[in-house]
Amino acid sequence: MSHPTTLKPPWTALIDHAGGVSRLAADLRVTRNTLHAWGKGKRVPSPAMRESVNAWARRRQLPEPFSGA
């Protein structure tokens, strides 16, 4: 049984839309650990990856996790 995900709201919207952490990680081509680290603010991806994640969210009309807002 997996542990509940406790990430910030922009990330929870992306995870819900993708159908789970594993699917979002697969869509973004990163590991689940990387996704959790980003969502918890423990690591920051490269500028290119931040834009890639934001673009994924924009295409689905979801909040952008790296919008800076």
C-alpha positions as CSV (number, residue, x, y, z in Angstrom):
1,M,0.0,0.0,0.0
2,S,1.4,3.4,-0.9
3,H,1.7,6.3,1.4
4,P,-0.6,9.4,1.0
5,T,0.9,12.2,-1.0
6,T,1.2,15.5,0.8
7,L,2.4,18.0,-1.8
8,K,1.5,21.6,-2.4
9,P,-1.8,22.4,-4.3
10,P,-0.3,23.1,-7.8
11,W,1.2,19.6,-7.6
12,T,-1.9,17.9,-6.3
13,A,-3.9,19.2,-9.3
14,L,-1.3,17.8,-11.7
15,I,-1.2,14.5,-9.9
16,D,-5.0,14.2,-9.8
17,H,-5.2,15.0,-13.6
18,A,-2.5,12.6,-14.5
19,G,-4.1,9.8,-12.5
20,G,-1.4,9.5,-9.8
21,V,2.2,10.3,-8.9
22,S,3.6,7.4,-11.0
23,R,1.7,8.5,-14.1
24,L,2.7,12.1,-13.7
25,A,6.3,11.1,-13.1
26,A,6.2,9.0,-16.3
27,D,4.6,11.8,-18.3
28,L,7.4,14.2,-17.1
29,R,10.0,11.5,-17.6
30,V,11.3,11.7,-14.0
31,T,11.3,9.4,-11.0
32,R,8.7,9.5,-8.3
33,N,11.4,10.6,-5.9
34,T,12.3,13.6,-8.1
35,L,8.7,14.6,-8.4
36,H,8.2,14.4,-4.6
37,A,11.4,16.5,-4.1
38,W,10.1,19.2,-6.5
39,G,6.7,19.2,-4.9
40,K,8.1,19.5,-1.4
41,G,10.5,22.3,-2.5
42,K,13.5,20.2,-1.6
43,R,15.0,20.4,-5.1
44,V,14.5,22.8,-8.0
45,P,14.8,21.5,-11.5
46,S,16.7,23.2,-14.3
47,P,15.1,26.1,-16.0
48,A,14.4,24.0,-19.1
49,M,12.7,21.3,-17.0
50,R,10.7,23.9,-15.1
51,E,9.4,25.2,-18.4
52,S,8.6,21.7,-19.5
53,V,6.6,21.0,-16.4
54,N,4.8,24.4,-16.7
55,A,4.0,23.7,-20.3
56,W,2.6,20.3,-19.4
57,A,0.3,22.0,-16.9
58,R,-0.7,24.8,-19.3
59,R,-1.7,22.3,-22.0
60,R,-4.2,20.9,-19.5
61,Q,-5.3,24.3,-18.2
62,L,-3.9,23.4,-14.7
63,P,-2.0,25.7,-12.3
64,E,1.7,25.9,-13.2
65,P,3.9,24.8,-10.2
66,F,6.9,26.9,-11.2
67,S,5.0,30.1,-12.2
68,G,6.6,32.1,-9.4
69,A,3.2,33.4,-8.4
